[in-house]
Amino acid sequence: MRDTPRLGIGIGWRPEIADTVEGLAGVDWVEAVAENVCPGHLPESLLRLRERGVTVVPHGVSLGLGGADRPDPRKLADLAERAEALGSPLVTEHIAFVRAGGGRTASPVLEAGHLLPVPRTRDALRVLCENVRIAQDALPVPLAVENIAALISWPDEELSEGRFLAELVERTGVRLLIDVANLHTNHVNRGEDPARALDELPVEAIAYVHVAGGVERDGVWHDTHAHPVTRPVLDVLAELRARIAPPGVLLERDDDFPPAAELAGELAMIRDTLAGPAGPTGPTGSVGTAVPLSAAPTNPARPSAGGGGTGHGDDNDSDVEIDMDVDSGAEFGEGVGAGDGDGDGGAVRDRLALGQTALLSALVAGAPVPAGFDSGRLGVQSRALVSKRAGVIAKVAPELPEILGDGFRPAFVSYATNRPMRAGYRRDALDFAEHLLIADEPGDPVARRRLTLWWRERAGARPPGRAARLVHAARAALTGR
């Protein structure tokens, strides 16, 4: 049985600030986006940090543990490989879905390019628990899952955020990565009380904490990770600190990176916030004090079919009262927990798949807003997804904004609205370039020639000719696109 590792104060490692992170004083550990790290060619900066004794934790963003389908074995193997290559004491992912559609809905697979909220329902919890167990079995180190920020709420939710997380921990023994900035985001956008969430969730299951900045526009909080940490977010951190001394706290920054002095100042504010006394539920001592997680083995035992267990051992030391359904034993002995997805469990996954596909279709493919959702908020989220796609494309294919100049963003927004990604951002960049070339864009012949050469070098095919452009024009006339 393993205890939660003592991490201390950390910062998100990103290639753009690698040198800055290495030079910051008092950084005990870093977190790296798992999908951006190649195990066979680890960045020199991460290798130097490891040589200094700095812990590196891989943070996954693409598993989609809250999705209707079981986790992709290849993605799990990749995450495990990164944990082993980095010598990490744990790995982390999100309670979110990132894609929908496919075989369960007889529709194309849709990629969100973003973390989207899981409905807090009994059905979604059943699926999430099974997906978490699958991930736990596939990983060589403990897993911690993160609460996400959301602009939108699902209709007919049955559980608060805190209760949803508490039941997830109770049934799987998974650790939690609590993002206090996301709790603040959900307070502004969804009217949820961060203090209530902290009261309801099992704080002793916390592996570490995220702190990040954002900005409010027109009454909507955007969790940008590109702005300074605000006082309300630090106040939520103080609320958490009053309950427990977290084993680790990490500052996240993903864009618009400030000078090193500003990052150091934000780390200092975090340290000051954590200097307050812990409440009666928390241990004494400074940040970095580990809390034994006897209820969180690497691969917690599953309950037997038809049994009344909740997925944890008898040595669970949680003092959170869980109001279990009377049929909870059958819930995890059959259906989703049975492993093959047939029967009632398959029906649960199918229902979730249909709901998530309808929502994602409205967000990225111009489909009608599903019943019960706020159409205004869905519009905000849809525009935010397009804006994020444009920003990421500008990073993964920097030649495109160089070639297109000021016309890049409006052209991409026009292309991406109602056109979902097919297979990741690099494929999206190629599809965007092909879309422009078929439409005889850009108008400047020099720019069009440069774009053609760029596309040809990466697509390995001839650029679209006159026949393809005619077909595109006919299709546009028929579809209105």
Secondary structure, DSSP 8 states (H G I E B T S, - for coil): -------EEEEEE-GGGHHHHHH-TT--EEEEEGGG--GGG--HHHHHHHHTT-EEEEE--S--TTSSS---HHHHHHHHHHHHHHT-S-EEEESSEEEEEETTTTEEEEEEEEEE----SHHHHHHHHHHHHHHHHH-SS-EEEE----S---TT--S-HHHHHHHHHHHH--EEEEEHHHHHHHHHHH---HHHHHHHS-GGGEEEEEE---EEETTEEE--SSS---HHHHHHHHHHHTT---SEEEE---SS---HHHHHHHHHHHHHHHTS---TTS-SSSTT-----TT--SS-----TT----SS-TT----------TTHHHHHHSGGGGSS--HHHHHHHHHHHHHHHHHHHHHHS-----TTS-HHHHHHHHHHHHHHHHHHHHHH-THHHHHHGGGHHHHHHHHHTT--BSSSHHHHHHHHHHHHHHTT-SSSHHHHHHHHHHHHHHH-S----HHHHHHHHHHHHHH--
